[in-house]
Amino acid sequence: MKTNKLLFLSFILLSFGFAAQAQRGARIGYIDMEYILENVPEYKEASTQLEGKVQRWKKDIEKKSKEVEQMKLNLSNERVLLTNELIEEREEEIKILEDEMLDYQQDRFGPNGDLMIQRRQLVQPIQDQVFNIVQEIAENKKYDFIFDKSADVVMLFAAERNDISDVVLRSINRAAKREEAQTKREEKEIERKEELSAEEEGAVTEREQEIEDKKNEREKMMEERRKQRDSIRDARKAEIEARRQRILEERQQRIDSIQKVREERIKERNQDNNTGDEEN
């Protein structure tokens, strides 16, 4: 209810603002914070790490829950065999474990739990950066209003031409690139691009893409030629190896043939000698 009142008051104030700007034509833009966050690499990486923690926390809670259920089942099965004192002791143990599980769940997933805290810590720096960039864009481009499409303010219609999410995202990426720039030349190139309008930057990006496409095409042609050369070289190598193998086999056959002839001659000679000895 309180939120609805706040939104209603915001709508009224915005309506007055639009009416005041109507005479000169209000310049309105909007951003999509969810879209921006999804396309910031650092946020995506940190979100993946946080999701890993969430899964581990859920497994811990599931494990504790199974332990509690097993203890309850054991107590139910053994109740008739236990004294009242032992039953009360078992029930106290179960209660303690249940409380520990609920406390753990609250510490991890409660309103002030680790998940909410770490999400705020993850999002806050990017939100601050987006806020500062939006202020700068609004002043430079003479915007009268800029909304967050993914926030609570209801937007009944938003022309895509007013979406400046990509402009904000480019500014974030440029800031990251400036931090990564290692030479003065790289810094000047980044600064030059920052001075370009969206249309000019789009043209530059298109030219860069054409250059990159041509480069990739050349690399592809060179790769195909290299594969062709390698194929021819491999075929020649296989042919040479086959010829060499054939020569070795023929040579071995000649050697075997000569050896066989020698053995036959020796055998004949031995037979002749034996015959001569018998005659004597």
C-alpha positions in Angstrom: 0.0 0.0 0.0 2.8 2.4 0.9 4.6 1.5 -2.3 1.5 2.2 -4.4 1.1 5.6 -2.7 4.7 6.4 -3.4 4.4 5.4 -7.1 1.2 7.4 -7.4 2.9 10.5 -6.0 5.9 9.9 -8.3 3.5 9.7 -11.2 1.8 13.0 -10.3 5.2 14.7 -9.9 6.3 13.4 -13.3 3.0 14.5 -14.9 3.7 18.0 -13.7 7.2 17.8 -15.0 6.0 16.6 -18.4 3.4 19.4 -18.5 6.1 22.0 -17.7 8.3 20.6 -20.4 5.6 20.2 -23.0 6.0 23.7 -24.5 9.6 23.1 -25.5 9.4 19.3 -26.0 10.7 17.0 -23.3 13.7 14.8 -24.1 13.1 11.5 -22.4 15.4 8.4 -22.2 15.4 5.2 -20.3 17.8 2.4 -19.4 17.3 -1.3 -18.6 19.4 -2.0 -15.6 18.9 -5.8 -15.9 20.2 -5.7 -19.5 23.2 -3.6 -18.4 24.1 -6.0 -15.5 23.8 -9.1 -17.7 26.3 -7.6 -20.2 29.0 -6.5 -17.6 31.5 -9.4 -17.5 32.6 -8.7 -13.9 29.0 -8.9 -12.7 28.3 -12.1 -14.7 31.4 -13.7 -13.2 30.7 -12.7 -9.7 27.0 -13.8 -10.1 28.2 -17.2 -11.2 30.4 -17.5 -8.1 27.5 -16.3 -5.9 25.2 -18.9 -7.4 27.7 -21.5 -6.6 27.6 -20.4 -2.9 23.8 -20.5 -3.0 23.8 -24.0 -4.2 26.2 -25.1 -1.4 24.0 -23.3 1.2 20.9 -25.1 -0.2 22.7 -28.4 0.0 23.7 -27.7 3.6 20.1 -26.9 4.5 18.8 -30.0 2.7 21.3 -32.1 4.6 20.3 -30.6 8.0 16.6 -31.1 7.1 17.2 -34.8 6.3 19.0 -35.3 9.6 16.0 -33.7 11.5 13.5 -35.9 9.6 15.6 -39.0 10.2 15.7 -38.2 14.0 12.0 -37.7 14.0 11.4 -41.0 12.2 13.8 -42.9 14.6 12.0 -41.4 17.6 8.6 -42.4 16.2 9.8 -45.9 15.7 11.5 -46.3 19.1 9.0 -44.3 21.2 7.3 -47.3 22.8 10.7 -48.6 23.9 11.9 -45.4 25.5 11.2 -43.8 28.9 9.6 -40.4 29.2 13.0 -38.9 30.1 14.7 -40.3 27.0 11.8 -39.2 24.8 12.1 -35.7 26.2 15.9 -35.8 25.6 15.4 -36.9 22.0 12.8 -34.2 21.4 15.1 -31.6 22.8 17.9 -32.7 20.5 15.6 -32.5 17.5 14.4 -29.1 18.6 18.0 -27.8 18.9 18.9 -29.2 15.5 15.7 -27.7 13.9 16.6 -24.3 15.5 20.1 -24.5 14.1 18.8 -25.3 10.7 16.3 -22.4 10.8 19.0 -20.0 12.0 21.3 -21.1 9.2 18.6 -20.6 6.7 17.8 -17.2 8.0 21.5 -16.3 8.1 21.9 -17.3 4.5 18.5 -16.4 2.8 16.8 -14.0 5.3 16.2 -10.3 4.6 19.5 -9.5 6.1 21.2 -12.7 5.2 24.4 -13.4 3.3 22.6 -13.7 -0.1 21.0 -10.2 0.1 24.1 -8.6 1.5 26.4 -10.1 -1.2 23.9 -9.3 -3.9 23.9 -5.7 -2.8 27.6 -5.6 -2.6 27.7 -7.1 -6.1 25.2 -4.7 -7.7 25.9 -1.5 -5.8 29.2 -0.5 -7.5 27.7 -1.0 -10.9 24.6 0.9 -10.0 26.7 3.8 -8.7 28.7 3.7 -11.9 25.5 3.7 -14.0 24.0 6.6 -11.9 27.1 8.7 -12.5 27.2 7.9 -16.3 23.4 8.7 -16.6 24.0 12.1 -15.0 26.8 12.8 -17.4 24.8 11.6 -20.4 21.7 13.6 -19.3 23.7 16.8 -19.1 25.6 16.3 -22.3 22.6 15.2 -24.4 20.2 17.6 -22.7 17.7 14.9 -21.5 14.9 16.0 -19.3 14.0 12.6 -17.8 15.7 9.2 -17.8 14.0 6.2 -16.3 15.0 2.7 -15.3 12.8 0.3 -17.3 13.4 -2.5 -14.9 12.5 -0.5 -11.8 9.1 -0.1 -10.1 8.0 2.9 -12.1 5.5 1.6 -14.6 6.3 2.5 -18.2 3.3 2.1 -20.4 5.2 2.8 -23.6 8.9 3.2 -24.4 10.1 3.9 -27.9 13.3 2.0 -28.6 15.0 5.2 -29.9 15.0 6.5 -26.3 16.7 3.5 -24.9 20.2 4.6 -23.8 21.1 1.3 -22.1 23.8 0.6 -24.8 25.2 4.1 -24.3 25.6 3.5 -20.6 27.0 0.0 -21.2 29.5 1.4 -23.7 30.7 3.9 -21.1 31.1 1.1 -18.5 33.1 -1.0 -21.0 35.2 2.1 -21.9 36.0 2.7 -18.3 37.1 -0.9 -17.9 39.2 -0.6 -21.1 40.9 2.6 -19.8 41.9 0.8 -16.7 43.3 -2.0 -18.9 45.1 0.3 -21.3 48.8 -0.2 -21.0 50.1 2.4 -23.5 49.5 6.0 -24.3 48.4 5.1 -27.8 45.7 2.8 -26.4 44.5 5.5 -24.1 44.3 8.1 -26.9 42.4 5.6 -29.1 39.9 5.0 -26.3 39.5 8.8 -25.7 39.0 9.4 -29.4 36.2 6.9 -29.5 34.6 8.5 -26.4 34.4 11.8 -28.3 32.4 10.2 -31.1 28.6 10.4 -31.3 26.6 7.3 -31.3 26.2 7.5 -35.1 29.9 8.1 -35.7 30.9 5.4 -33.3 28.5 3.0 -35.1 30.2 3.9 -38.4 33.6 3.3 -36.8 32.5 0.0 -35.4 31.1 -1.0 -38.8 34.4 -0.1 -40.4 36.3 -2.0 -37.7 34.0 -5.0 -38.3 34.6 -4.9 -42.0 38.4 -4.8 -41.4 38.0 -7.7 -38.9 35.9 -9.6 -41.4 38.5 -9.1 -44.1 41.2 -10.2 -41.7 39.3 -13.3 -40.8 38.7 -14.0 -44.5 42.4 -13.7 -45.2 43.3 -15.9 -42.3 40.7 -18.4 -43.5 42.2 -18.4 -47.0 45.7 -18.8 -45.6 44.5 -21.6 -43.4 43.0 -23.4 -46.4 46.1 -22.9 -48.4 48.2 -24.2 -45.5 46.0 -27.3 -45.3 46.3 -27.8 -49.0 50.1 -27.5 -48.8 50.1 -29.9 -45.9 47.9 -32.3 -47.7 50.2 -32.2 -50.8 53.3 -32.5 -48.6 51.8 -35.5 -46.7 50.9 -37.2 -50.0 54.4 -36.7 -51.3 55.8 -37.9 -48.0 53.6 -41.0 -48.1 54.7 -41.6 -51.7 58.4 -41.3 -50.9 57.9 -43.5 -47.8 56.1 -46.1 -50.0 58.9 -46.0 -52.6 61.5 -46.3 -49.9 59.7 -49.3 -48.4 59.4 -50.9 -51.8 63.1 -50.5 -52.4 64.0 -52.0 -49.0 61.7 -54.9 -49.7 63.2 -55.5 -53.1 66.7 -55.2 -51.6 65.8 -57.7 -48.9 64.3 -60.1 -51.5 67.6 -60.0 -53.4 69.6 -60.5 -50.2 67.3 -63.4 -49.3 67.6 -64.8 -52.8 71.4 -64.6 -52.8 71.5 -66.2 -49.3 69.2 -69.0 -50.5 71.5 -69.7 -53.5 74.5 -69.8 -51.3 72.8 -72.1 -48.9 71.8 -74.4 -51.8 75.4 -74.4 -53.1 76.8 -75.2 -49.7 74.3 -78.0 -49.4 75.2 -79.4 -52.8 78.9 -79.2 -52.0 78.4 -81.0 -48.7 76.4 -83.7 -50.5 79.2 -84.1 -53.1 81.8 -84.4 -50.3 79.7 -87.1 -48.5 79.3 -89.0 -51.7 83.1 -88.9 -52.4 83.8 -90.2 -48.9 81.5 -93.1 -49.4 83.2 -94.1 -52.6 86.6 -94.1 -51.0 
